[in-house]
Amino acid sequence: MSVTVCGPDLGTADAYATAAFAMGRKAADWTLTLDGYEAMTVLGDERVFLTPGFPLADSAEESP
């Protein structure tokens, strides 16, 4: 499993990610409650859960 948390304070985001990782499956629901932070949770069975505002990389090709 993996948890990535993004937000305005790196230390807080890191603490949230560590706590969420320790929660296991419950992490995906818990991260929805984090005010001002977004998360991606990947479970051992490869299911991926994103909070609504999690930033995704633009998949468009770059111009040369």
NUFI-537668 format. One record per atom (N, C-alpha, C): residue in three letters; x, y, z; residue number from 1. Coordinates in steps of 0.02 Angstrom, whole numbers, always signed. Example, Ala and Ser with C-alpha at 12.3 -4.5 7.8 and 13.67 -1.06 7.14 Angstrom:
# residues 2
PT   res       xx       yy       zz     n
PT   ALA     +660     -284     +390     1
PT   ALA     +615     -225     +390     1
PT   ALA     +660     -165     +390     1
PT   SER     +642     -112     +354     2
PT   SER     +684      -53     +357     2
PT   SER     +645       +2     +394     2
# end
This chain:
# residues 64
PT   res       xx       yy       zz     n
PT   MET      +42      -59       +0     1
PT   MET       +0       +0       +0     1
PT   MET      +44      +62       +0     1
PT   SER      +15     +116      -26     2
PT   SER      +50     +179      -29     2
PT   SER       +0     +236      -18     2
PT   VAL      +22     +288      +16     3
PT   VAL      -20     +347      +25     3
PT   VAL      +22     +408      +10     3
PT   THR       -4     +451      -34     4
PT   THR      +27     +515      -50     4
PT   THR      -21     +570      -29     4
PT   VAL       +3     +618       +8     5
PT   VAL      -38     +674      +30     5
PT   VAL       -5     +739       +6     5
PT   CYS      -45     +783      -24     6
PT   CYS      -22     +849      -48     6
PT   CYS      -59     +903      -10     6
PT   GLY      -24     +957       +6     7
PT   GLY      -57    +1013      +40     7
PT   GLY       -9    +1069      +54     7
PT   PRO      -32    +1120      +89     8
PT   PRO       +7    +1180      +99     8
PT   PRO      +68    +1173     +145     8
PT   ASP      +69    +1123     +188     9
PT   ASP     +125    +1115     +235     9
PT   ASP     +154    +1045     +227     9
PT   LEU     +217    +1041     +207    10
PT   LEU     +249     +977     +194    10
PT   LEU     +251     +933     +256    10
PT   GLY     +267     +961     +313    11
PT   GLY     +270     +921     +375    11
PT   GLY     +203     +891     +393    11
PT   THR     +151     +930     +386    12
PT   THR      +84     +905     +401    12
PT   THR      +63     +852     +349    12
PT   ALA      +77     +864     +286    13
PT   ALA      +61     +815     +234    13
PT   ALA      +97     +749     +247    13
PT   ASP     +160     +753     +267    14
PT   ASP     +199     +693     +282    14
PT   ASP     +169     +655     +342    14
PT   ALA     +150     +693     +393    15
PT   ALA     +119     +661     +452    15
PT   ALA      +53     +628     +434    15
PT   TYR      +12     +662     +394    16
PT   TYR      -51     +632     +372    16
PT   TYR      -39     +569     +331    16
PT   ALA      +10     +570     +286    17
PT   ALA      +24     +512     +245    17
PT   ALA      +47     +453     +288    17
PT   THR      +89     +467     +337    18
PT   THR     +112     +414     +382    18
PT   THR      +55     +384     +422    18
PT   ALA      +11     +427     +448    19
PT   ALA      -46     +404     +486    19
PT   ALA      -93     +363     +442    19
PT   ALA     -106     +387     +381    20
PT   ALA     -150     +352     +335    20
PT   ALA     -122     +284     +317    20
PT   PHE      -57     +280     +305    21
PT   PHE      -26     +217     +288    21
PT   PHE      -38     +166     +343    21
PT   ALA      -32     +187     +405    22
PT   ALA      -41     +143     +462    22
PT   ALA     -114     +119     +469    22
PT   MET     -161     +157     +441    23
PT   MET     -232     +139     +446    23
PT   MET     -253      +84     +399    23
PT   GLY     -215      +72     +347    24
PT   GLY     -234      +21     +298    24
PT   GLY     -295      +44     +257    24
PT   ARG     -343       +0     +247    25
PT   ARG     -401      +14     +204    25
PT   ARG     -441      +75     +227    25
PT   LYS     -442      +89     +291    26
PT   LYS     -480     +146     +317    26
PT   LYS     -451     +213     +294    26
PT   ALA     -390     +213     +269    27
PT   ALA     -356     +274     +249    27
PT   ALA     -394     +312     +196    27
PT   ALA     -421     +277     +147    28
PT   ALA     -455     +311      +91    28
PT   ALA     -514     +353     +117    28
PT   ASP     -552     +327     +164    29
PT   ASP     -608     +365     +192    29
PT   ASP     -582     +422     +236    29
PT   TRP     -531     +409     +276    30
PT   TRP     -505     +459     +322    30
PT   TRP     -476     +519     +284    30
PT   THR     -441     +507     +229    31
PT   THR     -410     +562     +193    31
PT   THR     -462     +610     +164    31
PT   LEU     -523     +587     +154    32
PT   LEU     -576     +632     +130    32
PT   LEU     -593     +686     +181    32
PT   THR     -574     +676     +244    33
PT   THR     -591     +724     +297    33
PT   THR     -536     +776     +309    33
PT   LEU     -480     +772     +274    34
PT   LEU     -423     +817     +285    34
PT   LEU     -435     +884     +251    34
PT   ASP     -446     +934     +291    35
PT   ASP     -461    +1001     +265    35
PT   ASP     -398    +1032     +235    35
PT   GLY     -401    +1049     +170    36
PT   GLY     -345    +1082     +137    36
PT   GLY     -292    +1035     +110    36
PT   TYR     -303     +970     +116    37
PT   TYR     -255     +920      +93    37
PT   TYR     -291     +870      +47    37
PT   GLU     -254     +845       -2    38
PT   GLU     -281     +796      -49    38
PT   GLU     -237     +734      -46    38
PT   ALA     -266     +677      -63    39
PT   ALA     -228     +614      -56    39
PT   ALA     -243     +564     -111    39
PT   MET     -193     +521     -122    40
PT   MET     -200     +462     -164    40
PT   MET     -181     +402     -121    40
PT   THR     -226     +353     -117    41
PT   THR     -213     +293      -79    41
PT   THR     -214     +233     -126    41
PT   VAL     -160     +194     -125    42
PT   VAL     -156     +133     -166    42
PT   VAL     -154      +74     -118    42
PT   LEU     -203      +29     -126    43
PT   LEU     -208      -30      -83    43
PT   LEU     -167      -88     -111    43
PT   GLY     -156     -138      -71    44
PT   GLY     -117     -196      -91    44
PT   GLY     -146     -233     -150    44
PT   ASP     -211     -228     -161    45
PT   ASP     -242     -262     -218    45
PT   ASP     -243     -217     -280    45
PT   GLU     -205     -162     -277    46
PT   GLU     -195     -114     -332    46
PT   GLU     -255      -68     -345    46
PT   ARG     -304      -67     -300    47
PT   ARG     -357      -16     -306    47
PT   ARG     -328      +51     -287    47
PT   VAL     -349     +103     -323    48
PT   VAL     -324     +171     -310    48
PT   VAL     -383     +215     -292    48
PT   PHE     -376     +253     -238    49
PT   PHE     -427     +300     -215    49
PT   PHE     -397     +370     -214    49
PT   LEU     -432     +418     -244    50
PT   LEU     -410     +487     -245    50
PT   LEU     -461     +531     -211    50
PT   THR     -438     +580     -173    51
PT   THR     -485     +631     -149    51
PT   THR     -503     +675     -209    51
PT   PRO     -560     +709     -207    52
PT   PRO     -584     +746     -266    52
PT   PRO     -535     +797     -296    52
PT   GLY     -493     +828     -256    53
PT   GLY     -449     +879     -282    53
PT   GLY     -377     +857     -292    53
PT   PHE     -364     +791     -289    54
PT   PHE     -295     +767     -296    54
PT   PHE     -267     +788     -364    54
PT   PRO     -209     +820     -364    55
PT   PRO     -181     +844     -428    55
PT   PRO     -154     +786     -469    55
PT   LEU     -176     +781     -531    56
PT   LEU     -151     +730     -576    56
PT   LEU     -107     +763     -629    56
PT   ALA      -55     +728     -650    57
PT   ALA      -11     +754     -702    57
PT   ALA      -50     +759     -768    57
PT   ASP      -36     +810     -806    58
PT   ASP      -67     +819     -871    58
PT   ASP      -38     +765     -917    58
PT   SER      -82     +726     -947    59
PT   SER      -59     +671     -989    59
PT   SER      -48     +693    -1062    59
PT   ALA      -59     +756    -1077    60
PT   ALA      -49     +780    -1146    60
PT   ALA      +26     +781    -1162    60
PT   GLU      +41     +766    -1225    61
PT   GLU     +110     +767    -1246    61
PT   GLU     +136     +839    -1248    61
PT   GLU     +201     +847    -1231    62
PT   GLU     +231     +913    -1233    62
PT   GLU     +250     +930    -1304    62
PT   SER     +246     +993    -1320    63
PT   SER     +267    +1016    -1387    63
PT   SER     +343    +1017    -1390    63
PT   PRO     +372    +1001    -1448    64
PT   PRO     +446    +1002    -1454    64
PT   PRO     +473    +1072    -1451    64
# end
